[in-house]
Amino acid sequence: MNLADLNKVALAMVTPGKGILAADESSGTIKKRFDAIGVESTEETRRDYREMLFRSQEAMSKYISGVILYDETIWQNAKDGTPLVRLIEQSGAIPGIKVDEGTQALPNCPGELITAGLDKLAERLKRYYERGARFAKWRAVIDIGAGTGGRNIPTMTAIHVNAHALARYAALCQAAQIVPIVEPEVLMDGDHDIDRCFEVTERVLNKTFQELRVQRVALEGMILKPNMAIAGKKSAKPSTVEEVAEKTIRLLKACVPAAVPGIAFLSGGQSDEEATAHLNAMNRIGGLPWRLTFSYGRALQAAPQKAWSGRPENAAAGQRAFIHRARMNALASKGEWETGLEKKVA
């Protein structure tokens, strides 16, 4: 492991004014997104859609530091035969790869999940590195008080096994000279309030960093991708922007070592504008040991998907929508966004 090189890539991923495009939807997820806009999900339509994003030169070169790809996408070529990873590199962004293989039921823990994909990960990482990937992503999913487990979840079992798997993955990545994005996601699907989210996320982050240390992961060569402290979607007490920013910063300061180069938030069920407003409010607080930016999927892509709607003649409109959302989040990553900027373009 060359830690200096890993640290260099990690810092480039959180370059001020830039963030990460999560274009790593599984085939099942992108099918749902395409169904919503009336587009058949085929290998070709998925390729065309992602190529449209990666060829959006203004967005990619000015506002995007890296792109998380799905296994299918990293091996695909653009219509003219150029590998999609080359398009990303040519724009100055860094190609990355989602390496987890989704979730499965956690034995003896009703309603809870464990992420699969550690088997043969070392061999897969070698191939991904040769293809051009310089960072990877693994998502652990922690639910709050849902499913058949009722109010008593997450259990310590689910938190422990998922933190252990995240650390195993991160250690394998660094051995392969790939920067791991460590993503322990506490879901916002429930009816819990912001304080319950804070408490669960604190337990999850503390356990994750404990496991990372046990497994000798170099914190300077990784990026954290956490959820924000936020009330569940069904909560009777929705959170304000200021509350989310203040509590998330307090949470991170309590749990995340200063050695971590940067934190790239997931948008996790928030609307486009909410995700931007929360990131902006956090960066306005300032005085932080790590850089705070975005690693958004739906919050960057919902608008371009709708504008494109699977029609080649709409590619320019799709790119304009992508440029706008990328720019809004880039401003938020510097604490320079304001609502009026959304209205102007709209």
PLY file of the C-alpha trace (Angstrom):
ply
format ascii 1.0
element vertex 346
property float x
property float y
property float z
element edge 345
property int vertex1
property int vertex2
end_header
0.00 0.00 0.00
1.30 3.41 -1.00
-0.50 5.69 1.48
0.78 8.93 -0.07
-0.87 8.02 -3.39
-4.11 6.91 -1.70
-4.24 10.18 0.23
-3.67 12.15 -2.98
-6.65 10.43 -4.66
-8.83 10.85 -1.53
-8.06 14.59 -1.41
-8.80 14.93 -5.16
-12.20 13.28 -4.56
-13.11 16.05 -2.12
-11.58 18.94 -4.12
-13.25 22.17 -2.89
-16.19 23.03 -5.16
-16.50 19.49 -6.55
-18.30 16.31 -5.54
-18.96 12.71 -6.54
-21.62 11.51 -8.98
-23.08 8.20 -7.79
-24.00 6.53 -11.10
-23.83 3.03 -9.62
-27.51 2.09 -9.57
-28.02 -1.66 -9.81
-29.93 -2.98 -12.83
-33.05 -3.30 -10.65
-32.85 0.28 -9.34
-32.21 1.89 -12.73
-35.12 -0.12 -14.17
-37.41 1.52 -11.57
-36.03 4.96 -12.47
-36.48 4.29 -16.20
-40.00 2.89 -15.67
-40.91 6.23 -14.05
-39.92 8.12 -17.24
-41.31 5.53 -19.66
-37.97 4.17 -20.91
-37.20 0.48 -21.37
-34.13 -0.50 -19.36
-31.74 -2.29 -21.72
-27.95 -2.46 -21.78
-28.03 0.08 -24.60
-30.42 2.61 -22.98
-28.46 2.44 -19.72
-25.24 3.05 -21.67
-26.77 5.95 -23.65
-28.07 7.63 -20.50
-24.78 7.40 -18.63
-22.79 8.43 -21.70
-24.96 11.56 -21.90
-23.97 12.44 -18.32
-20.25 11.68 -18.80
-20.13 13.75 -22.01
-21.59 16.74 -20.19
-18.24 18.51 -20.32
-19.16 21.57 -18.25
-20.61 19.56 -15.36
-17.92 16.88 -15.40
-14.88 19.17 -15.66
-16.07 21.94 -13.32
-18.17 20.27 -10.62
-17.57 16.50 -10.55
-14.45 15.02 -8.90
-15.29 11.35 -9.38
-17.95 8.94 -10.63
-19.05 5.73 -8.91
-19.82 3.14 -11.60
-21.78 -0.11 -11.59
-20.01 -3.30 -12.75
-21.85 -3.28 -16.10
-20.90 0.36 -16.79
-17.16 0.11 -16.08
-16.78 -2.41 -18.93
-19.02 -0.54 -21.42
-17.86 1.54 -24.36
-19.53 4.72 -25.62
-21.33 4.65 -28.98
-18.09 5.64 -30.76
-16.15 2.83 -29.07
-14.42 4.94 -26.37
-14.51 3.17 -22.98
-16.82 5.08 -20.62
-14.01 5.15 -18.03
-11.89 7.08 -20.57
-14.66 9.70 -20.96
-14.59 10.22 -17.19
-10.78 10.46 -17.11
-10.74 12.88 -20.07
-13.03 15.26 -18.16
-10.54 15.31 -15.26
-12.76 13.21 -12.95
-11.73 9.95 -11.27
-13.48 6.66 -12.12
-14.68 4.59 -9.16
-16.63 1.34 -8.74
-19.38 0.01 -6.48
-18.09 -3.37 -5.27
-20.73 -4.59 -2.84
-23.22 -7.12 -4.18
-26.33 -5.82 -2.44
-27.97 -6.91 0.77
-29.38 -10.13 2.15
-31.30 -11.04 5.32
-29.16 -11.11 8.48
-29.63 -14.49 10.23
-31.40 -14.33 13.62
-32.11 -10.61 13.20
-35.61 -10.24 11.69
-35.96 -7.17 9.48
-32.20 -6.48 9.34
-29.70 -6.79 6.50
-26.04 -7.59 5.84
-24.17 -6.55 2.69
-22.68 -9.32 0.53
-19.63 -9.29 -1.75
-16.44 -9.91 0.25
-15.80 -13.29 -1.40
-13.29 -12.91 -4.26
-13.25 -9.12 -3.72
-9.42 -9.04 -3.84
-9.43 -10.52 -7.38
-12.22 -8.19 -8.55
-10.38 -5.14 -7.22
-7.29 -6.05 -9.27
-9.38 -6.14 -12.46
-11.14 -2.87 -11.60
-7.78 -1.17 -10.95
-6.48 -2.34 -14.35
-9.63 -0.90 -15.95
-8.96 2.50 -14.36
-10.90 2.55 -11.07
-9.03 4.42 -8.34
-11.68 4.32 -5.64
-14.51 1.96 -4.64
-17.73 2.03 -2.66
-19.43 -0.39 -0.27
-22.81 0.40 1.31
-24.04 -1.02 4.60
-27.75 -0.53 5.37
-29.01 0.11 8.90
-32.75 0.47 9.44
-34.41 2.16 12.41
-37.40 0.51 14.04
-38.90 -1.01 10.89
-39.48 -4.41 9.41
-40.42 -7.42 11.53
-37.88 -6.37 14.15
-40.16 -3.57 15.32
-38.90 -0.82 17.60
-35.86 -2.71 18.85
-33.83 -2.33 15.66
-31.09 -1.74 14.83
-29.64 -4.46 17.03
-26.01 -4.33 18.11
-25.56 -7.48 15.99
-26.52 -5.67 12.77
-24.34 -2.67 13.61
-21.36 -4.88 14.47
-21.45 -7.23 11.46
-21.96 -4.37 9.00
-19.13 -2.31 10.52
-16.88 -5.39 10.38
-17.70 -5.97 6.69
-17.09 -2.28 5.84
-13.66 -2.47 7.47
-12.80 -5.78 5.72
-13.73 -4.20 2.39
-11.73 -1.02 3.16
-8.61 -3.00 4.05
-8.85 -5.04 0.83
-9.26 -1.84 -1.21
-6.18 -0.21 0.27
-4.16 -3.38 -0.33
-5.22 -3.07 -4.01
-4.21 0.63 -4.08
-7.86 1.74 -4.29
-9.40 4.38 -2.01
-12.42 2.96 -0.15
-15.58 5.02 0.25
-17.01 3.69 3.52
-20.82 4.06 3.46
-22.71 3.10 6.61
-26.23 4.32 5.73
-28.81 4.76 8.47
-32.06 4.86 6.49
-34.56 7.71 6.77
-37.58 5.56 5.85
-39.17 5.39 9.31
-41.21 7.62 11.59
-38.31 8.35 13.98
-37.33 11.90 14.93
-33.93 13.53 14.38
-32.70 12.65 17.90
-33.28 8.94 17.31
-31.40 9.21 14.00
-28.56 11.02 15.82
-28.34 8.32 18.49
-28.34 5.39 16.02
-25.89 7.07 13.61
-23.53 7.81 16.51
-23.49 4.13 17.46
-22.96 3.11 13.82
-20.10 5.56 13.18
-18.32 4.76 16.45
-18.47 1.02 15.74
-17.35 1.55 12.12
-14.25 3.53 13.12
-13.46 1.02 15.87
-13.49 -1.77 13.24
-11.47 0.29 10.76
-8.74 0.68 13.40
-8.82 -3.00 14.37
-8.34 -3.93 10.69
-5.51 -1.38 10.25
-7.23 0.74 7.64
-5.27 3.98 7.06
-7.82 6.74 7.72
-5.85 9.20 5.54
-6.57 6.96 2.53
-10.38 6.69 2.77
-13.54 8.78 2.36
-16.62 8.52 4.60
-20.08 8.55 2.97
-22.58 8.91 5.82
-26.24 9.84 6.11
-27.10 13.19 7.66
-28.80 13.44 11.08
-32.38 13.86 9.87
-35.90 12.85 10.89
-37.48 9.87 9.13
-39.74 10.52 6.14
-42.83 9.51 8.15
-41.87 11.50 11.27
-44.48 13.74 12.89
-41.60 16.14 13.60
-39.77 16.99 10.33
-36.31 18.55 10.72
-35.45 22.11 9.72
-32.41 22.82 7.53
-30.60 24.49 10.46
-31.36 21.54 12.76
-30.03 18.99 10.26
-26.84 21.02 9.72
-26.16 21.68 13.41
-26.86 18.11 14.59
-24.97 16.46 11.71
-21.88 18.58 12.39
-22.10 17.80 16.13
-22.41 14.10 15.31
-19.43 14.09 12.92
-17.21 16.02 15.34
-17.99 13.42 18.02
-17.32 10.38 15.81
-15.07 11.08 12.80
-11.29 11.38 13.33
-9.62 14.43 11.80
-7.29 12.13 9.82
-10.14 11.33 7.38
-9.60 13.66 4.36
-13.25 14.18 3.53
-16.89 13.36 4.03
-19.12 12.97 0.96
-22.76 12.74 2.04
-25.38 10.47 0.54
-28.72 12.13 -0.26
-30.73 9.11 0.90
-34.36 9.92 0.15
-34.12 13.72 0.34
-35.41 15.87 -2.51
-32.86 17.51 -4.84
-33.14 20.89 -3.18
-33.22 19.57 0.41
-29.95 17.66 -0.13
-28.35 20.85 -1.52
-29.69 23.10 1.26
-28.47 20.77 4.03
-24.95 20.49 2.57
-24.81 24.25 2.13
-25.89 24.95 5.73
-23.19 22.60 7.06
-20.46 24.27 5.03
-21.65 27.67 6.26
-21.01 26.52 9.84
-17.37 25.88 8.81
-14.31 25.37 11.00
-14.18 21.64 10.26
-11.17 19.29 10.13
-12.42 17.51 6.98
-13.83 18.69 3.66
-17.60 18.21 3.31
-19.07 17.51 -0.11
-21.68 15.40 -1.91
-21.83 11.89 -3.28
-25.34 12.07 -4.67
-27.19 9.71 -6.98
-30.87 10.54 -7.29
-30.38 14.17 -6.09
-28.09 14.78 -9.09
-29.87 12.58 -11.62
-33.66 12.85 -11.18
-33.85 16.11 -13.16
-31.59 15.02 -16.07
-33.41 11.65 -16.33
-36.76 13.42 -16.66
-35.43 15.94 -19.20
-33.80 13.18 -21.29
-36.71 10.68 -21.14
-34.83 8.22 -23.38
-34.92 10.41 -26.49
-31.63 11.23 -28.28
-32.98 14.68 -29.26
-33.38 15.49 -25.54
-29.71 14.81 -24.70
-28.83 18.52 -24.59
-31.78 19.23 -22.25
-30.69 16.33 -20.02
-27.15 17.72 -19.90
-28.42 21.21 -19.01
-30.41 19.75 -16.10
-27.33 17.81 -14.95
-25.08 20.89 -15.19
-27.55 22.85 -13.08
-27.82 20.29 -10.27
-24.04 19.68 -10.27
-23.42 23.44 -10.05
-25.94 23.92 -7.22
-24.27 21.18 -5.17
-20.78 22.46 -6.00
-21.83 25.86 -4.58
-23.30 24.12 -1.51
-19.97 22.33 -0.96
-18.46 25.79 -0.45
-21.41 27.23 1.51
-22.25 29.58 -1.40
-25.65 28.24 -2.49
-28.93 30.09 -2.01
-32.53 29.31 -2.95
-32.69 32.20 -5.42
-30.17 30.46 -7.68
-32.64 27.57 -8.14
-35.46 29.93 -9.11
-33.30 31.82 -11.62
-32.64 28.74 -13.72
-36.11 27.28 -13.23
0 1
1 2
2 3
3 4
4 5
5 6
6 7
7 8
8 9
9 10
10 11
11 12
12 13
13 14
14 15
15 16
16 17
17 18
18 19
19 20
20 21
21 22
22 23
23 24
24 25
25 26
26 27
27 28
28 29
29 30
30 31
31 32
32 33
33 34
34 35
35 36
36 37
37 38
38 39
39 40
40 41
41 42
42 43
43 44
44 45
45 46
46 47
47 48
48 49
49 50
50 51
51 52
52 53
53 54
54 55
55 56
56 57
57 58
58 59
59 60
60 61
61 62
62 63
63 64
64 65
65 66
66 67
67 68
68 69
69 70
70 71
71 72
72 73
73 74
74 75
75 76
76 77
77 78
78 79
79 80
80 81
81 82
82 83
83 84
84 85
85 86
86 87
87 88
88 89
89 90
90 91
91 92
92 93
93 94
94 95
95 96
96 97
97 98
98 99
99 100
100 101
101 102
102 103
103 104
104 105
105 106
106 107
107 108
108 109
109 110
110 111
111 112
112 113
113 114
114 115
115 116
116 117
117 118
118 119
119 120
120 121
121 122
122 123
123 124
124 125
125 126
126 127
127 128
128 129
129 130
130 131
131 132
132 133
133 134
134 135
135 136
136 137
137 138
138 139
139 140
140 141
141 142
142 143
143 144
144 145
145 146
146 147
147 148
148 149
149 150
150 151
151 152
152 153
153 154
154 155
155 156
156 157
157 158
158 159
159 160
160 161
161 162
162 163
163 164
164 165
165 166
166 167
167 168
168 169
169 170
170 171
171 172
172 173
173 174
174 175
175 176
176 177
177 178
178 179
179 180
180 181
181 182
182 183
183 184
184 185
185 186
186 187
187 188
188 189
189 190
190 191
191 192
192 193
193 194
194 195
195 196
196 197
197 198
198 199
199 200
200 201
201 202
202 203
203 204
204 205
205 206
206 207
207 208
208 209
209 210
210 211
211 212
212 213
213 214
214 215
215 216
216 217
217 218
218 219
219 220
220 221
221 222
222 223
223 224
224 225
225 226
226 227
227 228
228 229
229 230
230 231
231 232
232 233
233 234
234 235
235 236
236 237
237 238
238 239
239 240
240 241
241 242
242 243
243 244
244 245
245 246
246 247
247 248
248 249
249 250
250 251
251 252
252 253
253 254
254 255
255 256
256 257
257 258
258 259
259 260
260 261
261 262
262 263
263 264
264 265
265 266
266 267
267 268
268 269
269 270
270 271
271 272
272 273
273 274
274 275
275 276
276 277
277 278
278 279
279 280
280 281
281 282
282 283
283 284
284 285
285 286
286 287
287 288
288 289
289 290
290 291
291 292
292 293
293 294
294 295
295 296
296 297
297 298
298 299
299 300
300 301
301 302
302 303
303 304
304 305
305 306
306 307
307 308
308 309
309 310
310 311
311 312
312 313
313 314
314 315
315 316
316 317
317 318
318 319
319 320
320 321
321 322
322 323
323 324
324 325
325 326
326 327
327 328
328 329
329 330
330 331
331 332
332 333
333 334
334 335
335 336
336 337
337 338
338 339
339 340
340 341
341 342
342 343
343 344
344 345
